[in-house]
């Protein structure tokens, strides 16, 4: 569906699909917060509080209520809501009207054991908190096994203690409910199924749960259809069924072999509500569209003419997107600026200095980042020229110092613009 504009006056109700406990709060902070951030957790707990105890449905509220409690603009709250949806804690339903209405269905967090066995969340948690903290959590939440071999079980059965009494009303309460973490199809299942001979694979191999796992693995490990087909063929058991544990291990090993580390969720592009308003059809507007329509990893790959970024480059992007929480489009502008000013080299120290300043400036989209970079560059150039007239001037990005809509580009400038736009025409 088209992008929905969220307004403070829009109404919502919370529908409780589960039984929520204090232990769930602990799981949210311990396991989910390192992935979705503190604001998304605060939003979940605010929804929970809106239920006012054990009610199954909240009273009708508006989104200004959330803005007042969380002290955040509505766009930021929407991004936090989408983070809850992505990890299966929330489902959102929308109805158009004079005042738009929303239903937010609240689901339980996974248990620690379910979380640590999840093919996506488990990997991302490991990357975000590190090996030491991850191993601590595994030990803290592992199931203890008590040796009762030398003991006798003397527990009473129900009918040995209680007598059944008729005419007691049955309480039809809410059962604990977990929402599946869904991914759109990441691979071409028709291609995979047709490419594997029917004699070696069972027709029931691609059931719903197996398809979900394949999509999740393809998403987190960036596996295309052909590579996934090879992995599936390598883990078929003697009954022609897919060994899901072996598939997870094979996907993990393949990614580590090719990349040297496990993945994180940095393959995201600029969210719709943070994009520069559409309508600028100038060359500058087209460049802004590139910055705002591609994730930083693929942007850097394009700058390297299709060559995969190095592990050091990936770590820099992780620092910018995850640690500093910079919008992806702003990261793309920063990368383009640094490469141009620093002789096509990504120096972490240099990037950190600029990134800290851009973060404090609160830049939200490509247009703001480009304007800020140009203004700051002019200030530094003026300061440098006042110290010495002999200092060489570093080259500037093509989107500097010109009205691209009106001014003719030089041959070199046109080549740079073409390189930036060629993958997105």
MIMIDREN-57807 format. One record per residue (C-alpha): y negated, z, x. Coordinates in steps of 0.5 Angstrom, whole numbers, padded with zeros to 4 digits, always signed. Example, Ala and Ser with C-alpha at 12.3 -4.5 7.8 and 13.67 -1.06 7.14 Angstrom:
<sites>
+0009+0016+0025;+0002+0014+0027;
</sites>
This chain:
<sites>
+0000+0000+0000;-0007-0001+0002;-0011+0005+0006;-0013+0010+0001;-0020+0014+0002;-0019+0021+0001;-0025+0025-0002;-0027+0032-0002;-0027+0032-0010;-0020+0029-0010;-0015+0034-0013;-0008+0036-0011;-0003+0041-0013;+0003+0044-0009;+0010+0043-0011;+0015+0048-0008;+0021+0044-0006;+0024+0050-0002;+0025+0057-0001;+0020+0059+0005;+0021+0065+0009;+0017+0069+0014;+0023+0066+0019;+0020+0059+0017;+0013+0061+0020;+0016+0063+0027;+0020+0056+0027;+0014+0053+0025;+0010+0056+0031;+0015+0056+0036;+0018+0049+0035;+0014+0045+0031;+0007+0047+0034;+0008+0044+0041;+0009+0037+0037;+0004+0037+0031;-0001+0041+0034;-0004+0048+0031;-0008+0045+0026;-0002+0041+0022;+0001+0048+0022;-0005+0051+0019;-0005+0046+0014;+0002+0047+0012;+0001+0055+0012;-0005+0054+0008;-0001+0050+0003;+0004+0055+0003;-0001+0060+0001;-0004+0056-0005;+0003+0057-0008;+0000+0064-0009;+0007+0068-0008;+0013+0065-0011;+0010+0060-0016;+0014+0053-0016;+0007+0049-0017;+0000+0051-0015;-0006+0051-0019;-0010+0045-0019;-0015+0045-0013;-0019+0040-0009;-0020+0038-0002;-0026+0041-0001;-0022+0047-0001;-0018+0045+0005;-0025+0043+0008;-0028+0050+0007;-0021+0054+0009;-0020+0050+0016;-0027+0049+0018;-0025+0041+0019;-0028+0035+0017;-0023+0031+0012;-0021+0026+0016;-0018+0031+0021;-0015+0034+0015;-0012+0028+0013;-0009+0026+0020;-0006+0033+0020;-0003+0032+0013;+0000+0026+0016;+0003+0029+0022;+0007+0034+0017;+0009+0028+0013;+0012+0025+0020;+0016+0031+0022;+0019+0032+0015;+0015+0038+0012;+0011+0035+0007;+0012+0029+0002;+0005+0026-0001;+0004+0023-0008;-0002+0019-0010;-0005+0017-0017;-0011+0013-0017;-0017+0015-0022;-0024+0017-0023;-0022+0023-0019;-0016+0021-0015;-0010+0026-0015;-0005+0028-0010;+0002+0032-0011;+0004+0035-0004;+0011+0037-0004;+0013+0042+0001;+0019+0043+0005;+0023+0048+0010;+0023+0047+0017;+0029+0045+0020;+0033+0051+0023;+0033+0052+0031;+0040+0049+0031;+0038+0043+0027;+0032+0042+0031;+0035+0043+0038;+0040+0037+0035;+0035+0033+0032;+0035+0026+0036;+0027+0025+0036;+0024+0032+0035;+0029+0035+0040;+0027+0030+0046;+0019+0031+0044;+0020+0038+0044;+0023+0038+0051;+0018+0034+0054;+0012+0038+0051;+0014+0045+0053;+0018+0043+0059;+0025+0045+0062;+0024+0052+0063;+0021+0054+0056;+0026+0049+0053;+0032+0053+0056;+0029+0060+0054;+0029+0057+0047;+0036+0055+0047;+0038+0061+0049;+0034+0065+0045;+0036+0062+0038;+0044+0060+0040;+0049+0063+0036;+0052+0069+0038;+0060+0069+0038;+0063+0076+0037;+0070+0078+0040;+0074+0081+0034;+0081+0079+0036;+0082+0087+0037;+0079+0089+0030;+0082+0089+0023;+0078+0085+0018;+0077+0091+0012;+0072+0087+0008;+0072+0088+0000;+0073+0082-0004;+0068+0081-0010;+0073+0082-0015;+0075+0088-0012;+0068+0092-0012;+0065+0088-0018;+0067+0087-0026;+0065+0081-0029;+0060+0082-0035;+0058+0076-0040;+0052+0074-0043;+0048+0075-0036;+0042+0070-0036;+0043+0065-0030;+0037+0065-0025;+0035+0057-0024;+0031+0058-0018;+0029+0053-0012;+0034+0052-0007;+0032+0051+0001;+0031+0044+0001;+0030+0040+0008;+0026+0033+0008;+0029+0028+0012;+0025+0025+0018;+0024+0018+0016;+0023+0012+0020;+0022+0005+0018;+0027+0000+0020;+0026-0001+0028;+0032-0006+0029;+0035-0012+0025;+0041-0009+0022;+0043-0016+0019;+0043-0019+0026;+0047-0013+0029;+0052-0013+0024;+0053-0021+0024;+0054-0020+0032;+0059-0015+0032;+0066-0018+0031;+0069-0016+0024;+0076-0014+0028;+0073-0009+0032;+0068-0005+0027;+0069-0002+0021;+0065-0004+0015;+0063+0003+0013;+0061+0004+0020;+0053+0003+0018;+0053+0008+0013;+0046+0011+0011;+0046+0017+0016;+0048+0012+0022;+0043+0008+0020;+0038+0013+0020;+0040+0015+0027;+0040+0008+0030;+0033+0008+0027;+0031+0014+0030;+0034+0013+0037;+0031+0006+0037;+0024+0009+0035;+0024+0015+0040;+0027+0010+0046;+0024+0004+0044;+0030+0000+0044;+0030-0007+0041;+0036-0010+0037;+0040-0013+0042;+0040-0007+0047;+0042-0003+0041;+0048-0008+0039;+0050-0007+0046;+0050+0001+0046;+0053+0001+0039;+0059-0004+0042;+0060+0001+0047;+0061+0007+0043;+0066+0005+0038;+0072+0009+0037;+0079+0007+0036;+0078+0007+0028;+0072+0002+0029;+0067+0007+0027;+0060+0009+0031;+0061+0015+0035;+0054+0018+0034;+0054+0023+0039;+0056+0018+0044;+0051+0013+0042;+0045+0019+0043;+0048+0020+0050;+0048+0013+0051;+0041+0011+0049;+0038+0017+0053;+0042+0015+0059;+0039+0008+0058;+0032+0010+0057;+0032+0015+0063;+0035+0010+0068;+0030+0005+0066;+0024+0010+0066;+0026+0016+0070;+0024+0021+0065;+0025+0022+0057;+0020+0019+0052;+0014+0023+0049;+0010+0020+0042;+0004+0017+0046;+0006+0010+0043;+0001+0011+0037;-0005+0006+0036;-0012+0008+0033;-0011+0012+0026;-0014+0008+0020;-0020+0013+0018;-0022+0013+0026;-0023+0006+0026;-0030+0002+0027;-0032-0001+0020;-0030-0008+0020;-0035-0014+0019;-0037-0015+0026;-0034-0022+0028;-0038-0023+0034;-0034-0023+0041;-0036-0015+0042;-0033-0014+0035;-0026-0018+0037;-0026-0013+0043;-0027-0007+0039;-0021-0010+0035;-0016-0010+0041;-0018-0003+0043;-0017+0000+0036;-0010-0004+0034;-0006-0003+0040;-0003+0003+0043;-0005+0005+0050;+0002+0004+0054;+0002-0003+0051;-0005-0004+0052;-0004-0002+0060;+0002-0007+0060;-0003-0013+0057;-0008-0011+0063;-0002-0012+0068;+0000-0019+0065;+0007-0016+0062;+0009-0011+0067;+0011-0004+0065;+0006+0001+0067;+0009+0006+0072;+0011+0013+0071;+0005+0015+0074;+0001+0011+0069;+0005+0014+0063;+0003+0021+0065;-0004+0019+0065;-0004+0017+0058;+0000+0023+0056;-0005+0027+0059;-0011+0023+0055;-0007+0023+0049;-0003+0029+0048;-0006+0034+0053;-0014+0032+0051;-0012+0029+0044;-0017+0023+0045;-0016+0018+0040;-0012+0012+0043;-0018+0007+0042;-0022+0011+0046;-0017+0012+0051;-0016+0004+0052;-0024+0004+0053;-0023+0009+0058;-0017+0005+0062;-0021-0001+0061;-0027+0002+0064;-0024+0005+0070;-0020-0001+0072;-0026-0005+0072;-0030+0000+0076;-0025+0003+0081;-0022-0004+0084;-0016-0004+0079;-0013+0003+0081;-0012+0008+0076;-0014+0015+0080;-0012+0021+0076;-0018+0025+0079;-0023+0020+0077;-0020+0019+0070;-0020+0027+0069;-0027+0027+0071;-0029+0022+0066;-0024+0024+0060;-0027+0031+0060;-0034+0028+0059;-0032+0024+0054;-0028+0029+0050;-0034+0034+0050;-0038+0028+0047;-0033+0028+0041;-0032+0020+0042;-0028+0018+0036;-0027+0010+0036;-0028+0004+0041;-0035+0003+0039;-0037+0010+0041;-0034+0010+0047;-0036+0003+0049;-0044+0005+0048;-0043+0012+0051;-0040+0008+0057;-0045+0003+0058;-0051+0009+0057;-0047+0013+0062;-0046+0007+0067;-0054+0006+0067;-0056+0013+0068;-0051+0013+0074;-0053+0007+0077;-0061+0009+0076;-0059+0015+0080;-0055+0011+0086;-0061+0006+0087;-0066+0012+0087;-0062+0014+0093;-0060+0008+0097;-0062+0001+0096;-0056-0002+0100;-0050+0001+0096;-0046-0004+0093;-0045-0004+0086;-0038-0004+0082;-0037-0009+0077;-0038-0008+0070;-0033-0009+0064;-0035-0016+0060;-0037-0012+0054;-0043-0008+0059;-0050-0011+0059;-0050-0016+0054;-0050-0018+0047;-0044-0022+0047;-0046-0025+0040;-0052-0029+0042;-0051-0030+0050;-0047-0035+0053;-0041-0032+0058;-0041-0034+0065;-0034-0037+0067;-0031-0031+0070;-0034-0027+0064;-0030-0032+0059;-0024-0031+0063;-0024-0023+0062;-0025-0024+0055;-0020-0029+0054;-0015-0024+0058;-0016-0019+0054;-0016-0022+0047;-0010-0027+0049;-0004-0023+0046;-0008-0022+0039;-0011-0028+0037;
</sites>
